[in-house]
């Protein structure tokens, strides 16, 4: 159990900050990346992402911080968070392909992709980020290291800023179609009246 907690804590510390940072590299600079080209852009972005992971790995013991011990109550909270994340993930994967997930439409010169508005995207504009937050909390609650709780506290504002940057980019790409979508669908938490009766 302790080894599993340590492993998850290290993976959170090493992987999550660069994964979020990648979107700070993509969304504000899409015009630059499009001029550079898809292959070259992804080569630069993912080289930086891997370098960030390597750097954090070198300082993993310090960044993970103190072991706060296994807490059954936190596990009780982690399980529904993980289940919620898994439910969102299953519904989100029907629409958000790997190509979209890694940011290809933002970087491509020729294919701007399409605006996702069906299924779970008819309920919330950002299911992927809700999924990310739910899983992050579940992992952090299970691991229960001081450094991971600091990371958990930083994830919410970091993700919210990513969403704002992404929305600006989507407005540039889809214009009035995206504005209409924003009026109809909440950014995060669906309104009860907006929930369709069928599964998304």
N, C-alpha and C positions, 0 to 999 in steps of 0.2 A: 504493500500500500504506500509506504513512504517513498519508495523508488518511483512509483507511478506519479505521485504528487510532485516530486522533484522534476521528473521528466516534463510533465505538463507545464509547470511553472517556467522552466527554461525555454520550452517551445513558445510560450506566450511572450516572454521577454525578447526572444531572438527574432521571432517571425512577425508579430503584430505591428510594431512600430514601422518597419520598412514597408509592410503591406499597405498601411494607411498612407505613409509618405509617398508611395508610388502615385496615388491619386492627386497629391499636391503637385507632383511633377507633370501629370497629364492634363488635368482640366484647365489650369490657367494658361497653358502654353500650346493649345491644340493647333493653332495656326503655324507655329514653328515646327511642330512635329509633322504636320501634313506636308510642309515644304521639304522636310528632311526625308520623308518616305517611311513606310511602315517598318520595313526590315531594320533600317538604320535606327529608327526611333526606339523600337523594342530592344535593340541591342544596347543602346545607351541606358534606357530606363531600367532594364532588368540587370544590367551590369551594376548599376548603382544600388538596386535592391539587394542583390547578392552581397555586394560589398558591405552594405549596412548590416546584413545578417551576420557576416563574418566578424565585423567589429563588435557587435553586441555579444556574440558568442565568447569573445575574448574576455569580456567583463561580466559574464553571466552570473558568477557567484556573488559579486557585489550587487548587481542589479536585481537579482531575485530576492535578496534580503533575508530577513529572519524567518525561520520556520515557525509559524503560529500554531502548528499542530493540526491533526485531523479533528474535525468537529462534525459530529453526526447531524446537528441542526443545519449546518451549512450544506451538507449533502442533501438534506430534505428540500432546501431551497434550490439547489443546483439541478435536481432531477426535473422538476417542471419547466425550468428555464431551458434545459437541453431538449425536452420533449417539444416545447413551443418552437424552439429553433429548428428542430427536425421537421415539424409540420410545415412551417413556412418554407423551408428548403425544398421539400417535396413539391409544393405548389409553385414555387418560384422557378424551379428547374424546367418546368413545362414551357416556359417562355424565355427565360434568360439563358441563352446559350453560352458556351465557353468562350466563343469568339467575342460576344458582347461583354462578357464578364471581365476579360483581360483588357478591354478598351480599344479594340480594333476600329469600331465606328468613329471614335473620337479622333483617331490618328489617320485613317484612310483618306486618300485624296479623292477617291471616286465613289466610295460606298458609304453614305452617311447613315446607313441602317434604317430602322423604323422605330417609331415611338411605341413602347409597350403600354397597352391600355386594357388588355383583356385578362381574364382569370384573376389572380390575386392582385394584379396591377390595376384592376378596377376598384379595389378596396383601399389600397395604400400605394403611394408612389414609390416607396422605398423598402420593399420587403427584404431585399438583400441586406440592407443595413440593420433592419430589425433582427434578422436572423443572426448577423454578425455579433450584435450586442448581446443577444440572448445566449449564444454559445460562449461568448467571452466571459459573461458572468458565471455561467455554469462551470467552466474550466477553472476560473479564479477561485470560486467558492470551494471547489473540490481540492485544489492545490493548497490554498490558504497560506501563501507566503506574503510577507509585507510588501515586497516590490510589485507583486502582481496586483495587489489592491490599489496601489498608486497608479499602475497602468490602467486598471479598470476605471478609476475616477477620471482619467485623462481621455479615455476612449470616447465618452459621450460628446464632449465639446469638439474633439478632433473629427468625429464622424459628422457632426452637425455642420461643421465648416466645409467638409468635403461635399456634403449634400448641397450647400449653398453654391459652391463653385460648379458643381455638376449642373445645377438648375440654370445657372448663367449660360453654360455651354449648350444645354438643351434648347434654351430660348433662341440662341443664335442659329442652331441647326434646324429647329422645327417651327419657330415663330408662333403664329396664332394657334396652331394645333396644340402646342405645349401649353400656352396660356389657357386655352379652353380646358385642357386636361387638369391643370392646377385648380381651376375653379370647381371642377366636379369631384376631384379625389383628394383626400387629405394627404399631407406630407408624410405623416407617420401612422397615427392611430385612427383606424376607420371609425366613422360615425355609425351608430347602430342602424339608423335609417338607411345608410348607404350600403348595408350588407345585403348582397343578393341571396336568395334562398338556396340556390344551387352551390355546390362546392366549386372553389376556384381552381 
